[in-house]
Amino acid sequence: RKEVEQDPGPFNVPEGATVAFNCTYSNSASQSFFWYRQDCRKEPKLLMSVYSSGNEDGRFTAQLNRASQYISLLIRDSKLSDSATYLCVSFGATNKLIFGTGTLLAVQP
Amino acid sequence: DTAVSQTPKYLVTQMGNDKSIKCEQNLGHDTMYWYKQDSKKFLKIMFSYNNKELIINETVPNRFSPKSPDKAHLNLHINSLELGDSAVYFCASSQMTGGNGYTFGSGTRLTVV
């Protein structure tokens, strides 16, 4: 079982839709969490950190539930430019970023 | 000015060859990493160096040998390349070993034929 699990998708949504991605992690010692975005044939880039209190950055909202070991990302008013793979990432006692396999989002015109 | 730069961007080589990938960062970070992304797009850490010292060495064949001449450079040498080594290799850097602010290079697409 992978340490960080995500639904690989693809999620095909129309422009303007709201879409939610979920992720679970198995290591309760994980300390911090992130969402990265990876465009096709490009490097991963940090989208946002994830906090237990929930945090928002424009159209993006991330949430962490430590009790359930569950992380979410909500994208409102999807744009064509949001099409990418979204990677759920944990960081913990092993001092390394652990990546999920990613969820592919395709926003359709 | 590129923050984390890797060379080459593409590498096609025959089985059995030895090749190197170079990485340099100009962010002043003290920790650098090599990640491998396989055909299923799964990103997995291979090595990490902090101030030229190896701190993470995952279960990687010893044909892979990282070298860090200084904290701004981390190179990866691969001996006796195999078909299964075909992947995209990403270099990354961060300040200290914290989870925040990893900056990735644009990747080296290695194809072994």
Backbone of each chain as ProteinMPNN parsed JSONL, in Angstrom:
{"seq_chain_A": "RKEVEQDPGPFNVPEGATVAFNCTYSNSASQSFFWYRQDCRKEPKLLMSVYSSGNEDGRFTAQLNRASQYISLLIRDSKLSDSATYLCVSFGATNKLIFGTGTLLAVQP", "coords_chain_A": {"N_chain_A": [[0.851, -1.197, 0.0], [0.584, 2.195, -0.886], [2.087, 5.06, 0.669], [0.85, 7.518, 0.437], [-2.257, 7.988, -0.891], [-4.19, 8.466, -3.804], [-7.035, 9.111, -5.889], [-6.598, 8.326, -9.196], [-8.012, 9.452, -11.288], [-9.043, 10.041, -14.735], [-10.434, 13.28, -13.966], [-12.932, 14.721, -15.599], [-14.162, 17.778, -16.245], [-16.518, 20.471, -16.829], [-15.757, 23.85, -17.824], [-15.906, 26.266, -15.231], [-16.977, 24.596, -13.361], [-17.086, 23.12, -10.043], [-14.658, 21.25, -8.431], [-13.502, 18.482, -6.518], [-10.748, 17.002, -4.905], [-9.515, 14.138, -3.264], [-7.428, 12.676, -0.744], [-5.563, 10.226, 0.994], [-3.458, 9.434, 3.77], [-1.049, 7.207, 5.201], [0.835, 7.237, 7.219], [0.866, 8.178, 10.393], [2.663, 9.794, 11.616], [3.336, 11.77, 9.91], [4.074, 15.15, 9.248], [3.563, 17.536, 7.863], [1.731, 18.814, 5.037], [1.016, 19.044, 1.533], [-0.189, 20.395, -1.569], [0.824, 19.787, -4.803], [1.236, 20.863, -8.16], [1.393, 19.444, -11.379], [2.131, 20.0, -14.625], [1.73, 18.636, -17.939], [4.587, 16.898, -18.897], [6.233, 18.537, -17.448], [7.889, 19.99, -14.525], [6.994, 19.271, -11.066], [5.172, 21.716, -9.204], [4.826, 23.72, -6.317], [1.603, 24.125, -5.124], [-0.037, 24.735, -2.894], [0.232, 24.838, 0.697], [-1.145, 22.702, 3.26], [-3.341, 23.037, 5.916], [-4.629, 22.203, 9.185], [-6.644, 23.871, 9.957], [-7.735, 24.575, 7.642], [-7.225, 26.173, 4.552], [-7.195, 28.83, 2.187], [-6.674, 29.859, -1.146], [-7.345, 32.045, -3.299], [-9.26, 30.604, -5.755], [-8.859, 28.129, -4.756], [-9.109, 25.73, -2.196], [-7.811, 24.133, 0.597], [-7.771, 21.341, 2.81], [-7.146, 19.671, 5.878], [-7.568, 16.699, 7.653], [-6.609, 15.379, 10.439], [-7.4, 13.35, 12.148], [-8.769, 11.54, 10.561], [-6.85, 11.127, 8.733], [-6.724, 12.385, 6.21], [-6.819, 14.371, 3.303], [-7.835, 17.209, 1.436], [-8.606, 18.914, -1.643], [-10.168, 21.634, -3.037], [-11.413, 23.01, -5.948], [-12.741, 25.852, -7.204], [-14.923, 27.259, -9.734], [-13.677, 26.278, -12.18], [-10.982, 26.639, -14.491], [-9.757, 26.465, -17.877], [-7.029, 26.458, -17.78], [-6.494, 25.195, -15.432], [-6.184, 22.554, -15.899], [-4.308, 19.763, -15.279], [-2.039, 17.587, -13.473], [-2.673, 16.85, -10.147], [-0.884, 16.641, -7.244], [-0.815, 15.035, -4.211], [0.901, 15.494, -1.215], [3.0, 14.408, 1.424], [4.962, 15.185, 4.346], [7.356, 14.072, 6.648], [8.663, 12.351, 9.52], [10.719, 11.069, 8.262], [12.009, 12.923, 6.85], [11.542, 13.584, 4.128], [9.795, 14.398, 1.123], [6.826, 12.767, 0.398], [5.166, 11.575, -2.307], [1.86, 11.343, -3.638], [0.255, 9.41, -6.24], [-0.981, 11.132, -7.893], [-3.694, 13.065, -9.298], [-5.445, 13.355, -12.208], [-6.673, 16.154, -13.802], [-8.926, 17.327, -16.178], [-10.105, 20.066, -17.689], [-12.846, 20.96, -19.513], [-13.821, 22.878, -22.398]], "CA_chain_A": [[0.0, 0.0, 0.0], [1.374, 3.414, -0.949], [1.946, 5.889, 1.863], [-0.121, 8.562, 0.104], [-3.133, 7.415, -1.922], [-5.099, 9.385, -4.485], [-7.776, 8.616, -7.048], [-5.837, 8.836, -10.344], [-8.876, 10.121, -12.259], [-9.134, 11.5, -14.854], [-11.639, 14.035, -13.685], [-13.271, 15.579, -16.742], [-15.192, 18.703, -15.771], [-16.665, 21.65, -17.701], [-15.319, 25.144, -17.28], [-16.828, 26.841, -14.264], [-17.404, 23.606, -12.365], [-16.321, 22.944, -8.807], [-14.168, 19.868, -8.381], [-12.813, 18.182, -5.257], [-9.85, 15.851, -4.899], [-9.248, 13.623, -1.928], [-6.161, 11.978, -0.588], [-5.379, 9.681, 2.338], [-2.071, 9.084, 4.067], [-1.047, 6.095, 6.149], [1.8, 7.448, 8.293], [0.318, 9.178, 11.321], [3.751, 10.678, 12.045], [3.528, 12.831, 8.912], [3.977, 16.425, 9.953], [2.991, 18.605, 7.05], [1.099, 18.329, 3.815], [1.036, 20.016, 0.455], [-0.643, 20.039, -2.908], [1.666, 20.237, -5.892], [0.62, 20.753, -9.473], [2.355, 19.076, -12.411], [1.643, 20.055, -15.992], [2.255, 17.554, -18.774], [5.997, 16.964, -19.275], [6.878, 19.613, -16.691], [8.208, 19.627, -13.166], [5.981, 19.606, -10.063], [5.308, 23.035, -8.572], [3.998, 23.837, -5.119], [0.354, 24.862, -5.274], [-0.332, 25.303, -1.582], [0.367, 24.004, 1.883], [-2.447, 22.294, 3.798], [-3.376, 23.17, 7.366], [-5.824, 21.612, 9.81], [-7.698, 24.881, 10.041], [-8.206, 24.853, 6.288], [-6.669, 27.396, 3.995], [-7.749, 29.185, 0.896], [-5.841, 30.716, -1.977], [-8.174, 32.328, -4.466], [-10.286, 29.599, -6.05], [-8.393, 26.843, -4.22], [-9.234, 25.54, -0.752], [-7.232, 22.856, 1.037], [-8.196, 20.969, 4.161], [-6.486, 18.494, 6.451], [-8.249, 16.074, 8.786], [-5.595, 14.471, 11.001], [-8.05, 12.184, 12.775], [-9.091, 10.582, 9.491], [-5.67, 11.062, 7.862], [-7.404, 12.704, 4.957], [-6.512, 15.716, 2.804], [-8.679, 17.511, 0.291], [-8.382, 20.139, -2.417], [-11.368, 22.052, -3.746], [-11.179, 24.046, -6.95], [-14.015, 26.462, -7.631], [-14.906, 27.996, -10.996], [-12.539, 25.703, -12.924], [-10.521, 27.263, -15.733], [-9.026, 25.547, -18.766], [-5.629, 26.443, -17.341], [-6.351, 24.333, -14.24], [-5.93, 21.185, -16.364], [-2.975, 19.342, -14.839], [-2.085, 16.53, -12.461], [-2.555, 17.399, -8.798], [-0.166, 15.674, -6.421], [-0.948, 15.164, -2.761], [2.259, 15.249, -0.721], [3.202, 14.487, 2.876], [6.346, 15.323, 4.811], [7.313, 13.591, 8.024], [9.855, 12.057, 10.301], [11.782, 10.557, 7.394], [12.65, 14.074, 6.2], [11.425, 13.588, 2.679], [8.449, 14.545, 0.573], [6.236, 11.541, -0.146], [4.161, 11.99, -3.273], [0.839, 10.442, -4.145], [0.402, 9.141, -7.671], [-1.529, 12.244, -8.646], [-5.033, 13.027, -9.863], [-5.451, 14.113, -13.455], [-7.852, 16.994, -14.048], [-9.065, 17.883, -17.523], [-11.219, 21.007, -17.731], [-13.326, 21.01, -20.903], [-14.496, 24.148, -22.742]], "C_chain_A": [[0.878, 1.235, 0.0], [1.07, 4.29, 0.267], [0.945, 7.025, 1.65], [-0.94, 8.056, -1.083], [-4.069, 8.479, -2.49], [-5.844, 8.626, -5.567], [-7.071, 9.179, -8.281], [-6.669, 9.608, -11.363], [-8.827, 9.398, -13.586], [-10.491, 12.055, -14.432], [-11.846, 14.962, -14.885], [-14.42, 16.483, -16.324], [-15.316, 19.859, -16.748], [-16.096, 22.891, -17.008], [-16.371, 25.671, -16.316], [-17.276, 25.881, -13.181], [-16.544, 23.699, -11.104], [-15.903, 21.477, -8.732], [-13.367, 19.675, -7.093], [-11.962, 16.932, -5.42], [-9.608, 15.437, -3.463], [-7.972, 12.806, -1.921], [-6.12, 11.423, 0.825], [-3.905, 9.342, 2.531], [-2.058, 8.071, 5.198], [-0.123, 6.33, 7.345], [1.325, 8.56, 9.223], [1.394, 10.133, 11.835], [4.019, 11.786, 11.034], [3.215, 14.172, 9.551], [3.294, 17.51, 9.14], [2.606, 18.048, 5.68], [1.005, 19.443, 2.791], [0.249, 19.482, -0.73], [0.345, 20.641, -3.892], [0.869, 20.063, -7.184], [1.714, 20.388, -10.47], [1.665, 19.119, -13.768], [2.348, 18.981, -16.811], [3.705, 17.841, -19.176], [6.734, 18.145, -18.606], [7.193, 19.118, -15.28], [7.058, 19.941, -12.214], [6.261, 20.993, -9.484], [4.353, 23.116, -7.396], [2.771, 24.689, -5.406], [-0.002, 25.537, -3.951], [-0.028, 24.292, -0.48], [-1.039, 23.706, 2.405], [-2.394, 22.348, 5.305], [-4.678, 22.61, 7.913], [-6.983, 22.596, 9.849], [-8.313, 25.154, 8.677], [-7.586, 26.14, 5.79], [-7.11, 27.566, 2.554], [-6.763, 30.07, 0.159], [-6.619, 30.945, -3.26], [-9.257, 31.279, -4.635], [-9.976, 28.238, -5.42], [-8.534, 26.826, -2.697], [-8.694, 24.166, -0.392], [-7.629, 22.601, 2.483], [-7.481, 19.707, 4.597], [-7.319, 17.984, 7.617], [-7.3, 15.022, 9.35], [-6.222, 13.208, 11.589], [-8.335, 11.104, 11.738], [-7.925, 10.365, 8.539], [-6.09, 11.28, 6.411], [-7.107, 14.164, 4.587], [-7.403, 15.971, 1.597], [-8.232, 18.799, -0.382], [-9.656, 20.425, -3.188], [-10.99, 23.164, -4.71], [-12.539, 24.566, -7.401], [-13.818, 27.144, -8.971], [-13.718, 27.561, -11.87], [-12.261, 26.448, -14.22], [-9.819, 26.202, -16.584], [-7.586, 25.376, -18.28], [-5.409, 25.633, -16.061], [-6.052, 22.887, -14.636], [-4.486, 20.814, -16.069], [-3.152, 18.103, -13.965], [-1.826, 17.166, -11.107], [-2.014, 16.313, -7.872], [-0.342, 16.004, -4.951], [0.39, 14.725, -2.151], [2.308, 15.344, 0.801], [4.69, 14.64, 3.167], [6.365, 14.929, 6.271], [8.663, 13.295, 8.617], [11.023, 11.561, 9.452], [12.451, 11.669, 6.598], [12.633, 14.021, 4.679], [9.972, 13.804, 2.29], [8.019, 13.202, -0.001], [5.085, 11.972, -1.036], [3.122, 10.904, -3.48], [1.033, 10.291, -5.645], [-0.227, 10.224, -8.536], [-2.93, 11.99, -9.164], [-5.05, 13.92, -11.084], [-6.771, 14.86, -13.609], [-7.817, 17.511, -15.47], [-10.306, 18.768, -17.524], [-11.592, 21.22, -19.198], [-14.013, 22.341, -21.19], [-15.994, 23.937, -22.923]], "O_chain_A": [[1.816, 1.329, 0.792], [-0.032, 4.271, 0.815], [0.27, 7.441, 2.591], [-0.395, 7.738, -2.14], [-4.654, 9.276, -1.757], [-5.353, 7.628, -6.096], [-6.954, 10.398, -8.407], [-6.125, 10.329, -12.2], [-8.581, 8.192, -13.58], [-11.527, 11.397, -14.529], [-11.046, 15.86, -15.145], [-15.529, 16.007, -16.077], [-14.348, 20.204, -17.425], [-15.979, 22.954, -15.784], [-17.572, 25.538, -16.553], [-17.883, 26.293, -12.193], [-15.452, 24.265, -11.1], [-16.716, 20.579, -8.949], [-12.656, 20.572, -6.64], [-12.398, 15.935, -5.996], [-9.509, 16.273, -2.564], [-7.509, 12.317, -2.951], [-6.589, 12.073, 1.76], [-3.199, 9.008, 1.58], [-2.944, 8.072, 6.052], [-0.284, 5.684, 8.381], [1.38, 9.739, 8.875], [1.076, 11.166, 12.424], [4.853, 12.657, 11.285], [2.24, 14.322, 10.287], [2.531, 18.312, 9.68], [3.072, 16.997, 5.24], [0.924, 20.623, 3.132], [0.05, 18.275, -0.873], [0.664, 21.829, -3.835], [-0.038, 19.235, -7.278], [2.815, 20.936, -10.428], [0.729, 18.362, -14.023], [3.41, 18.485, -16.436], [4.006, 18.899, -19.729], [7.717, 18.667, -19.133], [6.829, 18.009, -14.888], [6.226, 20.794, -12.522], [7.411, 21.391, -9.3], [3.219, 22.643, -7.464], [2.881, 25.825, -5.869], [-0.236, 26.744, -3.895], [-0.03, 23.08, -0.693], [-2.003, 24.377, 2.035], [-1.497, 21.766, 5.916], [-5.69, 22.547, 7.216], [-8.15, 22.208, 9.783], [-9.299, 25.883, 8.57], [-7.443, 27.097, 6.55], [-7.358, 26.608, 1.822], [-6.102, 30.92, 0.755], [-6.559, 30.141, -4.19], [-10.084, 31.09, -3.743], [-10.765, 27.301, -5.549], [-8.14, 27.766, -2.006], [-9.069, 23.161, -0.995], [-7.797, 23.531, 3.272], [-7.242, 18.797, 3.802], [-7.729, 18.765, 8.476], [-7.193, 13.918, 8.817], [-5.634, 12.128, 11.528], [-8.165, 9.913, 11.998], [-7.995, 9.523, 7.645], [-5.836, 10.459, 5.529], [-7.139, 15.058, 5.432], [-7.692, 15.056, 0.827], [-7.576, 19.649, 0.22], [-10.165, 19.564, -3.906], [-10.332, 24.134, -4.335], [-13.372, 23.817, -7.91], [-12.712, 27.558, -9.316], [-12.873, 28.374, -12.243], [-13.177, 26.834, -14.946], [-9.351, 25.183, -16.075], [-7.009, 24.291, -18.361], [-4.269, 25.411, -15.653], [-5.701, 22.078, -13.778], [-3.556, 21.464, -16.547], [-4.269, 17.634, -13.747], [-0.875, 17.93, -10.941], [-2.59, 15.234, -7.733], [-0.052, 17.116, -4.509], [0.94, 13.694, -2.538], [1.725, 16.253, 1.393], [5.548, 14.281, 2.36], [5.523, 15.369, 7.054], [9.672, 13.906, 8.263], [12.178, 11.626, 9.874], [13.337, 11.417, 5.782], [13.615, 14.379, 4.029], [9.05, 13.444, 3.021], [8.743, 12.581, -0.778], [4.152, 12.641, -0.592], [3.435, 9.713, -3.498], [1.874, 10.962, -6.244], [-0.042, 10.245, -9.753], [-3.309, 10.851, -9.436], [-4.711, 15.101, -11.007], [-7.847, 14.264, -13.553], [-6.812, 18.063, -15.919], [-11.426, 18.277, -17.378], [-10.757, 21.61, -20.013], [-14.709, 22.878, -20.328], [-16.72, 24.887, -23.213]]}, "seq_chain_B": "DTAVSQTPKYLVTQMGNDKSIKCEQNLGHDTMYWYKQDSKKFLKIMFSYNNKELIINETVPNRFSPKSPDKAHLNLHINSLELGDSAVYFCASSQMTGGNGYTFGSGTRLTVV", "coords_chain_B": {"N_chain_B": [[16.515, 33.912, -14.769], [17.352, 30.658, -14.162], [16.282, 28.683, -11.424], [16.695, 26.031, -10.445], [18.621, 24.045, -12.271], [18.941, 21.521, -14.685], [20.969, 19.291, -16.529], [21.565, 16.825, -19.052], [18.511, 17.81, -20.828], [17.217, 15.892, -22.281], [18.033, 12.474, -22.744], [19.195, 9.888, -24.548], [20.211, 6.631, -24.688], [22.224, 3.646, -24.981], [21.681, 0.374, -23.627], [23.76, -0.671, -20.968], [25.55, 1.39, -21.101], [27.306, 4.124, -19.417], [26.188, 7.003, -17.769], [25.843, 10.518, -16.93], [23.969, 12.897, -15.036], [23.549, 16.32, -14.503], [23.073, 18.757, -11.925], [22.249, 21.964, -10.766], [21.757, 24.537, -8.392], [20.723, 27.875, -7.758], [19.657, 29.06, -5.58], [20.593, 29.273, -3.06], [19.957, 27.277, -1.335], [20.384, 24.61, 1.065], [19.935, 21.932, 0.872], [19.606, 19.216, -1.336], [18.054, 17.12, -3.808], [17.386, 14.006, -5.503], [14.822, 12.829, -7.504], [12.85, 10.229, -8.936], [10.679, 9.759, -11.639], [8.507, 7.464, -12.771], [7.125, 5.511, -15.516], [4.494, 5.354, -14.842], [4.019, 7.717, -13.724], [4.693, 8.034, -11.086], [6.269, 9.67, -8.494], [9.3, 9.296, -6.861], [11.538, 9.502, -4.147], [15.09, 9.379, -4.432], [17.705, 10.095, -3.531], [19.117, 12.306, -1.041], [20.93, 15.218, -0.233], [22.487, 17.15, 2.231], [24.148, 20.04, 2.638], [26.383, 18.925, 1.254], [26.471, 16.442, 2.406], [25.375, 13.095, 2.44], [22.086, 12.324, 3.219], [19.728, 10.992, 2.812], [19.187, 7.88, 1.438], [17.595, 6.003, -0.548], [16.203, 2.755, -1.327], [17.979, 2.062, -3.742], [19.477, 0.811, -6.697], [23.005, 0.099, -6.573], [24.222, 0.951, -8.817], [23.586, 3.503, -9.229], [25.001, 6.521, -8.445], [25.226, 9.266, -6.477], [26.729, 12.537, -6.428], [28.003, 15.251, -4.671], [29.638, 18.018, -5.106], [29.626, 20.536, -3.983], [27.361, 22.589, -2.043], [25.653, 23.65, -3.88], [25.469, 22.026, -6.038], [24.438, 18.903, -7.347], [25.062, 15.906, -8.635], [24.238, 13.08, -10.689], [25.313, 9.914, -11.285], [25.082, 7.166, -13.418], [25.709, 3.829, -13.76], [26.17, 1.15, -16.128], [23.637, 1.112, -17.598], [20.173, 0.156, -17.623], [17.174, -1.113, -19.228], [14.999, -0.63, -17.568], [15.704, 1.647, -16.26], [14.794, 3.77, -17.614], [13.129, 6.78, -17.406], [11.859, 9.85, -15.953], [14.053, 12.01, -14.444], [14.174, 14.042, -11.692], [15.723, 16.805, -10.271], [15.844, 18.523, -7.164], [15.632, 21.227, -4.777], [15.842, 22.525, -1.419], [15.457, 24.733, 1.412], [17.191, 23.853, 4.182], [16.003, 20.831, 5.744], [13.345, 20.839, 5.791], [9.817, 20.463, 4.982], [8.817, 22.462, 3.428], [8.71, 24.431, 0.44], [10.093, 23.085, -1.751], [11.941, 23.285, -4.674], [11.802, 22.319, -7.947], [13.853, 21.069, -10.595], [13.611, 21.115, -14.22], [13.651, 18.562, -15.124], [15.112, 15.494, -16.404], [14.776, 13.577, -19.135], [15.256, 10.335, -19.462], [15.997, 7.825, -21.706], [16.476, 4.501, -22.235], [17.753, 2.341, -24.579]], "CA_chain_B": [[17.588, 33.079, -14.228], [16.769, 29.399, -13.709], [16.601, 28.439, -10.033], [17.279, 24.691, -10.389], [18.815, 23.673, -13.67], [19.446, 20.163, -14.908], [21.406, 18.975, -17.887], [20.799, 17.321, -20.197], [17.058, 17.72, -20.725], [16.881, 14.588, -22.85], [19.196, 11.592, -22.836], [18.875, 8.578, -25.132], [21.463, 5.895, -24.637], [22.069, 2.202, -25.093], [21.887, -0.449, -22.428], [25.148, -0.968, -20.63], [26.36, 2.603, -21.044], [27.365, 4.924, -18.18], [25.83, 8.387, -18.07], [25.693, 11.423, -15.787], [23.044, 14.03, -15.106], [24.054, 17.36, -13.614], [22.077, 19.649, -11.353], [22.793, 23.131, -10.072], [20.73, 25.471, -7.915], [21.264, 29.189, -7.389], [18.733, 29.604, -4.584], [21.23, 29.316, -1.748], [19.446, 26.177, -0.507], [21.447, 23.719, 1.518], [19.552, 20.529, 0.687], [19.268, 18.883, -2.716], [17.414, 15.807, -3.918], [17.056, 13.389, -6.777], [13.585, 12.074, -7.551], [12.621, 9.51, -10.19], [9.27, 9.623, -11.998], [8.444, 6.35, -13.7], [6.146, 5.597, -16.606], [3.168, 5.518, -14.244], [4.025, 9.09, -13.201], [4.902, 8.043, -9.646], [7.502, 10.356, -8.089], [9.857, 8.656, -5.678], [12.858, 10.042, -3.82], [16.222, 8.465, -4.537], [18.781, 10.565, -2.654], [19.089, 13.676, -0.568], [22.172, 15.712, 0.331], [22.42, 18.389, 2.992], [25.509, 20.572, 2.737], [27.302, 17.94, 0.665], [26.443, 15.172, 3.135], [24.252, 12.235, 2.087], [21.205, 12.11, 4.357], [18.716, 10.012, 2.426], [19.602, 6.972, 0.381], [16.533, 5.016, -0.632], [16.626, 1.469, -1.882], [18.301, 2.327, -5.14], [20.64, -0.013, -7.083], [24.26, 0.833, -6.401], [24.669, 1.503, -10.105], [23.305, 4.938, -9.152], [25.862, 7.139, -7.439], [25.147, 10.724, -6.455], [27.934, 13.236, -5.969], [27.734, 16.649, -4.394], [30.921, 18.69, -4.898], [29.343, 21.656, -3.071], [25.925, 22.531, -1.727], [24.86, 24.134, -5.015], [25.512, 21.041, -7.116], [24.221, 17.482, -7.047], [25.085, 15.164, -9.887], [23.83, 11.672, -10.581], [25.987, 9.058, -12.251], [24.436, 5.86, -13.523], [26.536, 2.838, -14.457], [25.545, -0.047, -16.717], [22.217, 1.444, -17.722], [19.23, -0.911, -17.966], [15.925, -0.618, -19.811], [14.131, -0.182, -16.478], [16.127, 2.964, -15.754], [14.109, 4.802, -18.395], [12.241, 7.546, -16.524], [12.247, 11.246, -15.85], [14.769, 12.247, -13.191], [14.044, 15.428, -11.261], [16.514, 17.345, -9.181], [15.109, 19.525, -6.397], [16.373, 21.77, -3.645], [15.047, 23.208, -0.404], [16.249, 25.28, 2.505], [17.219, 22.867, 5.264], [15.36, 19.586, 5.368], [11.918, 20.982, 6.01], [8.96, 20.089, 3.871], [8.38, 23.599, 2.628], [9.489, 25.117, -0.579], [10.938, 22.353, -2.683], [11.943, 23.777, -6.046], [12.244, 21.242, -8.824], [14.358, 21.337, -11.931], [12.656, 20.771, -15.28], [13.682, 17.124, -15.377], [15.912, 14.876, -17.457], [14.035, 12.403, -19.657], [16.235, 9.314, -19.843], [15.47, 6.669, -22.432], [17.509, 3.486, -22.465], [17.287, 1.493, -25.688]], "C_chain_B": [[16.992, 31.816, -13.619], [17.223, 29.074, -12.3], [17.29, 27.077, -9.843], [17.408, 24.228, -11.839], [19.469, 22.307, -13.778], [19.915, 20.049, -16.343], [21.848, 17.52, -17.954], [19.297, 17.229, -19.953], [16.568, 16.362, -21.253], [18.157, 13.775, -22.974], [18.715, 10.248, -23.364], [20.179, 7.828, -25.236], [21.203, 4.397, -24.694], [22.284, 1.529, -23.75], [23.368, -0.687, -22.22], [26.039, 0.259, -20.547], [26.345, 3.218, -19.649], [27.059, 6.363, -18.556], [25.72, 9.193, -16.786], [24.667, 12.496, -16.09], [23.534, 15.048, -14.092], [22.921, 18.252, -13.134], [22.768, 20.765, -10.587], [21.644, 24.0, -9.607], [21.395, 26.767, -7.449], [20.381, 29.884, -6.357], [19.37, 29.748, -3.206], [20.712, 28.239, -0.802], [20.586, 25.268, -0.078], [21.106, 22.235, 1.375], [19.115, 20.309, -0.748], [18.842, 17.427, -2.799], [17.431, 15.308, -5.365], [15.779, 12.58, -6.599], [13.495, 11.387, -8.913], [11.114, 9.426, -10.425], [9.158, 8.572, -13.089], [7.314, 6.532, -14.714], [4.719, 5.745, -16.088], [3.049, 6.848, -13.522], [4.238, 9.159, -11.696], [6.275, 8.629, -9.318], [8.039, 9.748, -6.812], [11.257, 9.197, -5.421], [13.921, 8.954, -3.975], [17.281, 8.838, -3.493], [18.493, 11.984, -2.174], [20.444, 14.011, 0.044], [21.902, 17.017, 1.063], [23.844, 18.888, 3.201], [26.57, 19.533, 2.369], [27.302, 16.592, 1.378], [25.197, 14.379, 2.757], [23.383, 11.994, 3.309], [20.069, 11.148, 4.057], [19.271, 9.191, 1.272], [18.565, 5.86, 0.344], [17.071, 3.723, -1.237], [16.804, 1.613, -3.382], [19.489, 1.432, -5.508], [21.939, 0.766, -6.968], [24.903, 1.218, -7.721], [24.444, 3.019, -10.144], [24.19, 5.535, -8.072], [25.75, 8.654, -7.536], [26.483, 11.296, -5.994], [27.598, 14.697, -5.802], [29.059, 17.355, -4.105], [30.809, 19.913, -3.989], [27.833, 21.737, -2.929], [25.042, 23.042, -2.864], [24.762, 23.123, -6.152], [25.244, 19.637, -6.591], [24.099, 16.748, -8.369], [24.693, 13.712, -9.635], [24.52, 10.884, -11.685], [25.336, 7.683, -12.241], [25.324, 4.934, -14.347], [25.668, 1.74, -15.06], [24.025, 0.115, -16.849], [21.386, 0.261, -18.204], [17.947, -0.29, -18.513], [15.025, -0.007, -18.737], [14.54, 1.148, -15.867], [15.463, 4.098, -16.523], [13.048, 5.465, -17.526], [12.6, 9.013, -16.683], [12.874, 11.437, -14.476], [14.703, 13.742, -12.882], [15.013, 15.716, -10.125], [15.659, 18.378, -8.458], [16.013, 20.065, -5.304], [15.401, 22.404, -2.663], [15.997, 23.789, 0.646], [16.108, 24.363, 3.71], [16.407, 21.653, 4.83], [13.854, 19.647, 5.595], [11.114, 20.652, 4.781], [8.623, 21.242, 2.957], [9.302, 23.917, 1.48], [10.48, 24.288, -1.345], [10.808, 23.016, -4.047], [12.546, 22.691, -6.924], [12.876, 21.8, -10.095], [13.349, 20.837, -12.959], [12.731, 19.306, -15.705], [14.618, 16.722, -16.497], [15.185, 13.606, -17.886], [15.051, 11.414, -20.197], [15.533, 8.159, -20.524], [16.623, 5.718, -22.71], [16.974, 2.513, -23.516], [18.189, 0.263, -25.851]], "O_chain_B": [[16.214, 31.891, -12.667], [18.412, 29.173, -11.995], [18.321, 26.976, -9.177], [16.41, 24.046, -12.535], [20.418, 21.988, -13.061], [19.332, 20.638, -17.253], [22.451, 17.023, -17.003], [18.865, 16.629, -18.969], [15.622, 15.778, -20.724], [19.225, 14.311, -23.269], [17.93, 9.557, -22.715], [21.147, 8.328, -25.809], [20.079, 3.946, -24.477], [22.971, 2.045, -22.869], [24.127, -0.878, -23.171], [27.14, 0.2, -20.001], [25.503, 2.889, -18.814], [27.594, 6.888, -19.532], [25.531, 8.643, -15.701], [24.514, 12.942, -17.227], [23.889, 14.698, -12.966], [21.939, 18.473, -13.843], [23.736, 20.54, -9.861], [20.667, 24.187, -10.332], [22.464, 26.761, -6.84], [20.35, 31.111, -6.263], [18.752, 30.287, -2.288], [20.992, 28.278, 0.396], [21.61, 25.163, -0.753], [21.917, 21.378, 1.726], [18.357, 21.099, -1.31], [19.222, 16.606, -1.964], [17.482, 16.092, -6.312], [15.659, 11.765, -5.685], [13.999, 11.899, -9.913], [10.36, 9.065, -9.521], [9.652, 8.765, -14.2], [6.647, 7.566, -14.756], [3.836, 6.208, -16.811], [2.086, 7.079, -12.79], [4.002, 10.2, -11.081], [7.303, 8.15, -9.797], [7.34, 9.683, -5.801], [12.061, 9.337, -6.342], [13.685, 7.78, -3.69], [17.694, 8.008, -2.683], [17.749, 12.743, -2.795], [21.035, 13.195, 0.752], [21.177, 17.881, 0.569], [24.649, 18.232, 3.863], [27.529, 19.313, 3.109], [28.051, 15.693, 0.997], [24.091, 14.92, 2.751], [23.873, 11.513, 4.331], [19.507, 10.551, 4.975], [19.754, 9.726, 0.274], [18.644, 4.896, 1.105], [18.242, 3.625, -1.604], [15.905, 1.326, -4.172], [20.421, 1.302, -4.714], [21.969, 1.967, -7.236], [26.011, 1.755, -7.74], [25.023, 3.725, -10.97], [24.142, 5.11, -6.917], [26.127, 9.253, -8.544], [27.254, 10.651, -5.283], [26.985, 15.312, -6.675], [29.554, 17.298, -2.98], [31.766, 20.284, -3.31], [27.104, 21.027, -3.622], [23.822, 22.886, -2.821], [24.043, 23.351, -7.124], [25.748, 19.237, -5.542], [23.147, 16.95, -9.124], [24.803, 13.198, -8.522], [24.332, 11.157, -12.871], [25.075, 7.113, -11.182], [25.648, 5.231, -15.497], [24.58, 1.442, -14.567], [23.249, -0.652, -16.28], [21.809, -0.521, -19.056], [17.667, 0.889, -18.297], [14.37, 1.009, -18.971], [13.811, 1.713, -15.051], [15.559, 5.259, -16.126], [12.176, 4.793, -16.976], [13.507, 9.377, -17.433], [12.284, 11.064, -13.462], [15.111, 14.584, -13.682], [15.104, 14.967, -9.152], [14.831, 19.04, -9.084], [17.021, 19.454, -4.948], [14.283, 22.771, -3.024], [17.16, 23.398, 0.753], [14.999, 24.135, 4.192], [16.155, 21.481, 3.638], [13.176, 18.62, 5.59], [11.649, 20.567, 3.675], [8.187, 21.03, 1.826], [10.512, 23.699, 1.543], [11.605, 24.732, -1.575], [9.701, 23.277, -4.517], [13.651, 22.21, -6.677], [12.486, 22.854, -10.596], [12.352, 20.209, -12.605], [11.955, 18.864, -16.553], [14.886, 17.495, -17.416], [15.004, 12.681, -17.094], [15.637, 11.627, -21.259], [14.589, 7.584, -19.983], [17.616, 6.086, -23.338], [15.894, 1.941, -23.365], [17.954, -0.563, -26.732]]}, "name": "protein", "num_of_chains": 2, "seq": "RKEVEQDPGPFNVPEGATVAFNCTYSNSASQSFFWYRQDCRKEPKLLMSVYSSGNEDGRFTAQLNRASQYISLLIRDSKLSDSATYLCVSFGATNKLIFGTGTLLAVQPDTAVSQTPKYLVTQMGNDKSIKCEQNLGHDTMYWYKQDSKKFLKIMFSYNNKELIINETVPNRFSPKSPDKAHLNLHINSLELGDSAVYFCASSQMTGGNGYTFGSGTRLTVV"}
